[in-house]
Amino acid sequence: MDHSRVPVLEALQKFRLRGDVSYGPPGHRQGRGVDPRVAEIVGLDVFRSDVLSLNGLDDRRQSQGVLSQAQELMADAVGAEQAFFSTCGSSLSVKTAMLAVAGPGEKLLLSRNAHKSVVAAVVVNGVEPIWVHPKFDEERHLAHPPEPDDVRRRLEEHPDAKGMLLITPTDWGTCADIQGVARVCHEFDVPLIVDEAWGAHLPFHPALPPWGIDAEADLVVTSVHKMGGAIEQSSVFHLQYDRVSAEALKQREDLLGTTSASSLVYATLDGWRRQMVEQGHELLGTALQRAERIRVAAGELPGLRPMGEEVVEEGLAASFDPLKIVIDVRELGISGMQAAEWLRDRRHVDVGGSDTCRISASITHGDDDETEKILLDALRALVDGADSIERQPPVHLPESSVLELEQAMLPREAFFAEVDHVPAERAAGRIAAETISPYPPGVPVIAPGEVITAEVLDHLRSGVEHGVLIPDAADPSLETLRVVRQH
């Protein structure tokens, strides 16, 4: 296929050259009605490019096939049989993918280290989750993806499960054996969905971890805004084989997705695909070299421990994305959250993620010598200034077994049940009616339907005291918890 073509961008360019005036949405009339104070900050071209696909980029009959052409090019670029663009982010795409495989009341295997959006999907879709627990790294206090044997064991226990959702790479860059998991799923004749939100770049350089489609997954969801070059909420479904119906996927996406899709998302997805096909190997090769320099330099600083290929060598993960700079800061006597706040306040550097133990920064093809220097200078300053950071009460880190809570009710039933709000001191032994996720990374410690334990409460409340953000709890202070009412 001709990957110099960018159907959405070409249609947008023609629209602007024609000088069409649209009398439907969006109401700002290609920027004519925008408050100049907004345009001064955002830029008028954003509004000039904000065009409906129907009666804008394409005609009412969609006879030009603008979007379908762009999607065919995307599929060809990454080796998928079909690709579908989504403008609602992968949080919604994952819900759609799950619903395309398992309906209400049906079973679906899920990695328990899933993002809160997956738990939300379980509640919204009404599927019965069969949790597959991750491989826990006690020394790093880190969850890596589950292994094929873990999936096999759960499928043997639940032969009526409709499929598996695997999350890889994790927020911290560790990756699953996708091919191994896919082959186990296919032995049981069920599809593998891969939530590869952090992996949109993987098809475009051989030094990166295996890409889900190449590794025999049936349906792969990517967030191109995370490691790619499209704007926020840019997501793509990639499909192959016949275990997931393309028709069902489109129907479910239509059910959950927006009817006002953003041309800005479509256009930037289209342009990023062209860039990666034409220049991706070179751009990502440069980024890989840059990331390695940063990792080596950070490792030479006292108190910083960057994570790298040793997690693979230790048998904890199948592979590792080297573009993730994950640095343990505990030897500085501070938490990752404190490090992140200090870097923002003192150096105007915003890291991509932080938790009790570490910070992370993603290196992409968009980085250059200046951003490399800024990050390293900031890390050096952090090391020098760590002694001045006020010590906070420590977060109590439990053993991994403590985090594997009993599922006493289906998440949907618990979430919509009659509830009580009880003091934290009386919450142990009660069934949670809410999701509680330290953010970032946004992996729920407690999901609806799980039995709350004193050990997990101690972990979460010590985190709040330390300054952990828990935005989804009814009471973010965790002085009270939302639990299923007892009858």
Secondary structure, DSSP 8 states (H G I E B T S, - for coil): --TT--HHHHHHHHHHHHT---SSS-TTTTTTTS-HHHHHHH-HHHHHT---TBTTTB-TT-TT-HHHHHHHHHHHHHT-SEEEEESSHHHHHHHHHHHHH--TT-EEEEETT--HHHHHHHHHH--EEEEE--EEETTTTEEE---HHHHHHHHHH-TT---EEEE-S-TTSEE--HHHHHHHHHHTT--EEEE-GGGTTGGG-TTS---TTTTT-SEEEEEHHHHSSS-TT-EEEEE-SSSS-HHHHHHHHHHHS-SS--HHHHHHHHHHHHHHHHHHHHHHHHHHHHHHHHHHHHHTSTT-EE--THHHHTTS-SEE-TTEEEEE-GGGTS-HHHHHHHHHHHH----SEE-SSEEEEE--TT--HHHHHHHHHHHHHHHHHGGGS----------GGGG---B-S-HHHHHTS-EEEEEGGGTTTSBB-S-B--BTT---SB-TTBB--HHHHHHHHHHHHHT-B-TTSSSTT-SEEEEE---
